[in-house]
Each structure stands twice: as structure tokens, then as C-alpha cells.
């Protein structure tokens, strides 16, 4: 209820500031100015990957987030204001696309700036190597299940990296109960290993390698399985 009230407050403020009689481009531009200028939402490069930047109460309180959380706020406001802004599941980060009069402009949720094709290509090559070319479908509107998966993986990665093991375990358990995805089982195994629950971690990681042998992370996990078995052996035969 508190989150809905806070988002509703932002919607009311935006409606007061943005006239429905303006040209669509001006309405979109003014929304971005409100969110990133007047209201001060931003991404902090020094604290970018912290899990709190995905946690909406924190993001709304401190006006700091990741592209996926700030982009979600912009999308919520755009829908309330009937503005044609949509998500793009770009490989390097979530981006937004505004569709006006048959033309598309891309928006960086990092700071609300517009992104040229050249900038998008630079980001893409930075991730995949010189000469890699963006495929047209990678700039299409994203389907909701893809966005959910992106958010879930970001949240898992952040919690595991920060060793919030109890919170990570509970979050991943809730995902497994909902969809029983082998990647969630893999990540639960990684958390269990960090918690010292080596037997349970071994079961999860072996199951992942068995189900997804061609996944690039499987080769790394095979190495970790050897380390886990070594830890279990030490527990069974402690050195006196």
C-alpha cells in the first residue's frame, strides 16, 4: 500500500506538470526531465550493483537505482500518462524505446538521456567484442517474461555477491517453488556452498550440470564440484 501511494503521488505530480495537449515528443521529454532532473533519480557508478538498487522502497526513498529499477519507474509513469515508451531487453542493460509518428528513439534509464545507434553499437561491441553487430530483434519491445527473468537474475547475482546468504536462499527458494528452473537450482547451490552446506550444494550443482551440460557455466561448476567433494571429504575424515 505504501509503494502504491508513493507511485501514485509521482503520477499525480507528473500529470500536474505535463499537459495532454502538448506534442508527444514534448511530453516524453518533460517526463524524463522530471524523473532525472527535478526528482533526482539516478544510477551511481560507484554503487551500481548493490541489491538495494533493485529494492523499490530504497529506490523511491533515495532516488538511486539500476537501469532496470529506474526504467520500471519510467515505464509505470509512461503508462499512467499514456506515453508510448516501452522496454527493450538489450544485452548489456535494460533500455527504453519511445515510438512517435513511426520513428523510434532509444532512452538510457541510467540518466534519461537519448541513445544514438552509435552509442548502442559501442555498448554492444564492449560486451561481445569488436565487429559484433546488433541484431534488429535485440532492439524490439521486450516481452514481460524476459524482463522478469532479467530482474530475477540481477537480484540473485547481487545478493550472492554481497553474501546476503539467508535472503538470497529465501528468494531463490520462492523462485524454485514457482517454476523449478535449473538456473535457480544452480544459484541455490552456489548460496548453499557459501553457507557451508556442502552436501546440499553438491546435489544442486550436480543436477544443474546434468540438465545443462552445454551451458558455459557448467565447466566452471565442474571445478567447483571437485572443491566441494574435497570439503566433504575433510569433514568426513578430519585431520587430528
C-alpha positions, 0 to 999 in steps of 0.5 A, spaced: 500 500 500 505 504 501 509 503 494 502 504 491 501 511 494 508 513 493 507 511 485 501 514 485 503 521 488 509 521 482 503 520 477 499 525 480 505 530 480 507 528 473 500 529 470 500 536 474 506 538 470 505 535 463 499 537 459 495 532 454 495 537 449 502 538 448 506 534 442 508 527 444 515 528 443 514 534 448 511 530 453 516 524 453 521 529 454 518 533 460 517 526 463 524 524 463 526 531 465 522 530 471 524 523 473 532 525 472 532 532 473 527 535 478 526 528 482 533 526 482 533 519 480 539 516 478 544 510 477 551 511 481 557 508 478 560 507 484 554 503 487 551 500 481 550 493 483 548 493 490 541 489 491 538 495 494 538 498 487 533 493 485 529 494 492 523 499 490 522 502 497 530 504 497 529 506 490 523 511 491 526 513 498 533 515 495 532 516 488 538 511 486 537 505 482 539 500 476 537 501 469 532 496 470 529 499 477 529 506 474 526 504 467 520 500 471 519 507 474 519 510 467 515 505 464 509 505 470 509 513 469 509 512 461 503 508 462 499 512 467 500 518 462 499 514 456 506 515 453 508 510 448 515 508 451 516 501 452 522 496 454 527 493 450 531 487 453 538 489 450 544 485 452 548 489 456 542 493 460 535 494 460 533 500 455 527 504 453 524 505 446 519 511 445 515 510 438 512 517 435 509 518 428 513 511 426 520 513 428 523 510 434 528 513 439 532 509 444 532 512 452 538 510 457 534 509 464 541 510 467 540 518 466 534 519 461 538 521 456 537 519 448 541 513 445 544 514 438 545 507 434 552 509 435 552 509 442 548 502 442 553 499 437 559 501 442 555 498 448 554 492 444 561 491 441 564 492 449 560 486 451 561 481 445 567 484 442 569 488 436 565 487 429 559 484 433 553 487 430 546 488 433 541 484 431 534 488 429 530 483 434 535 485 440 532 492 439 524 490 439 519 491 445 521 486 450 516 481 452 514 481 460 517 474 461 524 476 459 524 482 463 522 478 469 527 473 468 532 479 467 530 482 474 530 475 477 537 474 475 540 481 477 537 480 484 540 473 485 547 475 482 547 481 487 545 478 493 550 472 492 555 477 491 554 481 497 553 474 501 546 476 503 546 468 504 539 467 508 535 472 503 538 470 497 536 462 499 529 465 501 528 468 494 531 463 490 527 458 494 520 462 492 523 462 485 524 454 485 517 453 488 514 457 482 517 454 476 523 449 478 528 452 473 535 449 473 538 456 473 535 457 480 537 450 482 544 452 480 544 459 484 541 455 490 547 451 490 552 456 489 548 460 496 548 453 499 556 452 498 557 459 501 553 457 507 557 451 508 552 446 506 556 442 502 552 436 501 546 440 499 550 444 494 553 438 491 546 435 489 544 442 486 550 443 482 550 436 480 543 436 477 544 443 474 550 440 470 546 434 468 540 438 465 545 443 462 551 440 460 552 445 454 551 451 458 558 455 459 557 455 466 557 448 467 565 447 466 566 452 471 561 448 476 565 442 474 571 445 478 567 447 483 564 440 484 571 437 485 572 443 491 566 441 494 567 433 494 574 435 497 570 439 503 566 433 504 571 429 504 575 433 510 569 433 514 568 426 513 575 424 515 578 430 519 585 431 520 587 430 528 
